[in-house]
């Protein structure tokens, strides 16, 4: 993955009513559609789900 990919976070409500973060990685158009990576865990508030996604993204960039 290089700088031409665009990262984003979406927060969706699960069937249980809690919030789940989804990391969305959008490649250049010639490479195909966005890649959606659900982040493990359900949260009571959307802010907590977003923080979980940002933590996961930071770990990915560090190579953890």
Long-range contacts (C-beta under 8 A, 24 or more apart in sequence): 1-25, 1-27, 4-28, 7-57, 9-50, 9-53, 9-54, 9-57, 10-36, 11-46, 11-49, 11-50, 11-53, 14-42, 16-42, 18-42, 18-43, 18-44, 19-43, 19-44, 19-45, 19-46, 19-48, 19-49, 20-49, 21-49, 21-50, 21-52, 21-53, 21-56, 22-53, 23-53, 23-56, 23-57
